[in-house]
Amino acid sequence: ESTHRERRKIRGFDKELSEGNKRLKRAKDSRSRRRQYNSVVKRKLDSTADSHSNTKG
């Protein structure tokens, strides 16, 4: 009886662990995506700043 309960507890823990891993992976993916997006935006801003300074001349 007690071993059965322990096993169920472990199974629940495993499930929580896998859910946590999924959440962690999703967060990591979104973070890397955000970094990519930021670098693209920065590049765009840099190019527009360059064109502005060129027109000011």
BELPEVEN-V486772 format. One line per field, one symbol per residue. ss: DSSP state (~ for helix, > for strand, _ for the rest). burial: + if it has 9 or more other ideal C-beta (glycine too) atoms within 8 Angstrom, else -. A space follows every 10 residues. Layout:
ss->???
burial->???
This chain:
ss->_~~~~~~~~~ ~~~~~~~~~~ ~~~~~~~~~~ ~~~~~~~~~~ ~~~~~~~~~~ ~~~~~~_
burial->---------- ---------- ---------- ---------- ---------- -------
